[in-house]
Amino acid sequence: MVINLNGVNYYYEIAGQGEPLMLLHGFTGDVSTWKLSRLSDSFKVITIDIIGHGKSDAPADPNRYTMEAVAKDLCDMLNILGINRIHLLGYSMGGRLALSFTMFYPERVKTLILESSSPGLKTEEERKNRIRQDEYLANTILEDGIEHFVNYWENIPLFKSQTQLPEQVQKSIRKQRLKNSPLGLANSLRGMGTGRQPSWWDRLQKCEIPVLLLTGEIDQKFCQIAKEMEADLPNCQRIVFPNVGHAVHLEAPVSFEQSILRFLSK
């Protein structure tokens, strides 16, 4: 299905009945990232192609991709669908968007689940360096094309553990990534990259809703980030999944889904 939000067409899917649970994919992903069939047995699962990804529009203006703008799109979507509060799950970039949405619209979120994500960067220097890195990567995508970028992206250390996935799964992930718009990916980096987004570290202690942090044992960087977040969040659980990396939902889908269902059933 397609919904127009502030001039941008978003592709989304809904499955199941019950309390609404919105899922937000990571950078280069789309709705097909989520193959979590048991969730829709208990919840109304809403999956979205985030702006610049999948079948959603890829506007030319990077400012249309900011966390503030996209969070407003999501809020307007809930209004159109007649949904007041949601359970919200986000992976990596989608996790940063999920946390940002929660900070902008705390009254709309019942519980928050963050997979391999962060509240942003702590210092101005870190943010400036990341903006420079993302701008370089954005230019590379536009100059060298989507296939060259995907060749690079699927071989970064963050995703090394995914080489252990079945070959068919790896091919499916690659095929999906190649369908993305180069402009959409470039502007996602420019508009909602980690350096561009607000840093939420100083606001975590004000987030009183239940939060679940999920990371893979191999992904030591995000395990450490989650550990630091846990110390600041007043109502938080943290789970580390053994022998998997950044994309827990791909590498350990059964235990990932079970953990979410246990958390949401409380």
C-alpha positions in Angstrom: 0.0 0.0 0.0 1.1 3.6 -0.6 0.3 6.6 1.6 1.3 10.2 0.8 2.8 12.0 3.8 3.7 15.7 3.4 4.2 15.2 -0.4 6.2 12.0 -0.2 4.8 8.6 -1.1 5.6 5.9 1.4 5.2 2.2 0.7 3.9 0.2 3.7 2.4 -3.2 4.6 0.1 -4.2 7.4 -0.3 -7.8 8.7 -2.1 -9.3 11.6 -4.5 -8.0 14.3 -4.0 -6.6 17.8 -2.0 -3.8 19.2 0.0 -1.9 16.5 3.7 -2.7 16.2 5.7 -0.6 13.8 9.0 -2.0 12.3 11.7 0.3 10.9 14.4 -1.2 8.8 18.1 -0.2 8.5 20.1 1.7 5.9 19.8 0.0 2.4 16.9 -2.2 3.7 13.1 -2.2 3.0 10.0 -4.0 4.3 11.3 -7.4 3.1 14.0 -7.2 5.9 11.4 -8.4 8.3 10.6 -12.1 8.0 9.1 -12.4 11.5 5.8 -14.2 10.9 5.1 -14.9 14.6 4.8 -11.2 15.4 1.7 -10.8 13.2 0.0 -13.7 15.1 -0.3 -11.4 18.1 0.1 -7.8 16.8 -0.9 -5.6 13.9 2.5 -5.3 12.3 3.2 -2.2 10.3 6.3 -2.2 8.1 7.4 0.8 6.1 10.0 1.5 3.4 11.7 4.5 5.0 12.1 7.6 2.7 14.7 7.0 0.0 14.4 3.2 0.3 12.6 0.4 -1.4 9.3 1.5 -3.1 9.0 4.8 -1.2 9.9 8.1 -2.9 13.5 9.4 -3.0 13.2 13.2 -3.0 16.1 15.4 -4.3 16.2 17.6 -1.2 18.4 16.1 1.6 16.5 18.3 4.1 13.4 16.2 3.5 15.3 13.2 5.1 16.0 14.7 8.5 15.0 12.9 11.6 12.5 15.7 12.4 10.9 15.6 9.0 10.6 11.8 8.8 9.4 11.5 12.4 6.6 13.9 11.5 5.8 11.7 8.5 5.4 8.7 10.8 3.2 10.7 13.3 1.0 11.9 10.4 0.8 8.3 9.2 -0.5 7.2 12.6 -3.1 9.9 12.5 -4.3 8.9 9.1 -4.5 5.2 10.1 -6.3 6.2 13.3 -3.6 4.8 15.6 -2.9 6.5 18.9 0.0 4.6 20.4 2.4 2.0 19.0 5.0 -0.5 20.0 8.1 0.6 18.0 11.0 -1.6 16.8 13.9 -0.2 14.8 17.1 -1.7 13.5 20.3 0.3 13.1 19.3 3.5 11.1 15.7 2.5 11.8 16.5 2.3 15.4 17.9 5.8 15.4 14.7 6.9 13.7 12.6 5.0 16.3 14.4 6.6 19.2 14.1 10.0 17.6 10.4 9.5 17.0 10.0 8.5 20.7 11.8 11.7 21.8 9.8 13.9 19.5 6.4 12.2 20.2 6.7 10.3 23.5 2.9 10.2 23.9 2.7 8.0 20.8 5.0 5.2 21.9 4.0 2.5 24.3 7.3 0.4 24.2 10.5 0.8 22.3 12.8 -1.9 20.9 16.2 -1.0 19.5 18.3 -3.5 17.6 22.0 -2.6 17.1 21.3 1.1 17.3 22.5 4.3 19.0 21.3 7.6 20.3 23.7 9.4 18.0 27.2 10.8 18.7 28.2 12.4 21.9 30.5 15.2 20.8 30.4 17.9 18.1 33.8 16.8 16.8 32.5 13.2 16.3 29.4 14.6 14.5 31.5 16.8 12.2 33.8 13.9 11.3 30.8 11.6 10.6 29.1 14.2 8.4 32.3 14.4 6.3 32.5 10.6 6.0 28.8 10.3 5.1 29.1 13.0 2.5 32.1 11.2 0.9 30.1 8.0 0.9 27.0 9.7 -0.6 29.1 11.2 -3.4 30.6 7.7 -4.0 27.1 6.2 -4.4 26.1 8.8 -6.9 29.3 8.8 -8.9 30.1 5.1 -9.0 26.5 3.6 -9.0 24.5 1.3 -6.8 26.3 -2.0 -7.7 29.7 -0.6 -6.8 28.3 0.7 -3.5 26.6 -2.6 -2.6 29.8 -4.4 -3.3 31.5 -2.2 -0.8 28.7 -2.1 1.7 28.2 -5.9 2.0 31.9 -6.3 2.8 32.4 -3.8 5.6 33.5 -5.4 8.9 30.1 -4.7 10.5 28.5 -7.3 8.3 31.2 -9.9 8.2 29.2 -12.4 10.3 26.5 -12.4 7.5 28.9 -14.4 5.3 27.8 -17.3 7.5 24.2 -17.0 6.3 22.9 -19.5 3.7 24.0 -18.5 0.2 20.3 -18.0 -0.8 19.7 -15.6 2.0 22.8 -13.6 1.1 21.7 -13.4 -2.5 18.3 -12.2 -1.5 19.7 -9.4 0.7 22.0 -8.3 -2.1 19.2 -8.3 -4.7 17.1 -6.2 -2.3 19.9 -3.7 -1.7 20.5 -3.3 -5.5 16.9 -2.2 -6.0 17.4 1.0 -3.9 17.6 4.4 -5.4 21.2 5.8 -5.4 19.8 9.3 -4.8 17.7 7.9 -1.9 20.6 6.3 -0.2 22.9 9.3 -0.7 20.3 11.7 0.7 19.6 9.3 3.6 23.2 9.7 4.6 23.1 13.4 4.2 19.8 13.9 5.9 19.5 11.3 8.7 23.1 10.1 9.0 24.5 9.6 12.6 26.3 12.9 12.4 23.2 14.9 11.3 20.7 13.6 13.7 20.2 15.1 17.2 22.2 13.4 19.9 19.9 11.9 22.5 22.4 10.8 25.1 21.4 13.6 27.5 17.7 12.8 27.1 17.7 9.1 27.7 17.0 9.4 31.4 13.7 11.1 30.6 12.5 8.2 28.5 10.3 6.3 31.0 8.6 3.8 28.8 9.9 0.2 28.7 12.9 -0.2 26.4 14.5 -3.3 25.1 18.0 -3.2 23.7 19.1 -6.1 21.4 22.6 -6.6 20.1 24.8 -9.5 18.7 27.8 -10.7 20.7 30.1 -10.3 17.7 29.1 -6.6 17.2 31.2 -5.3 20.1 30.8 -1.7 19.2 27.0 -1.7 19.5 27.1 -4.0 22.5 29.1 -1.3 24.3 26.7 1.4 23.1 23.8 -0.6 24.4 25.5 -1.1 27.7 26.0 2.6 28.1 22.4 3.3 27.1 21.1 0.7 29.6 22.8 2.7 32.4 20.9 5.9 31.4 17.5 4.5 30.6 15.2 4.1 33.7 13.1 1.2 32.4 15.4 -0.9 30.3 16.2 -4.5 29.5 19.2 -5.6 27.4 19.8 -8.9 25.6 23.1 -9.9 23.9 22.6 -12.8 21.4 25.6 -15.2 21.2 27.5 -15.9 18.0 25.8 -13.3 15.8 26.6 -9.8 14.6 24.9 -6.5 13.8 21.7 -7.8 12.1 20.4 -10.1 14.8 17.0 -10.4 13.1 18.7 -12.0 10.1 21.3 -14.1 11.9 19.1 -15.4 14.8 15.5 -14.8 13.7 13.8 -17.3 15.9 15.4 -16.2 19.2 15.1 -12.6 18.1 11.4 -12.9 17.6 10.9 -14.9 20.8 12.7 -12.2 22.8 10.4 -9.5 21.4 7.3 -11.5 22.1 8.4 -12.1 25.7 9.1 -8.4 26.2 5.8 -7.3 24.7 3.8 -9.8 26.7 4.7 -8.3 30.0 
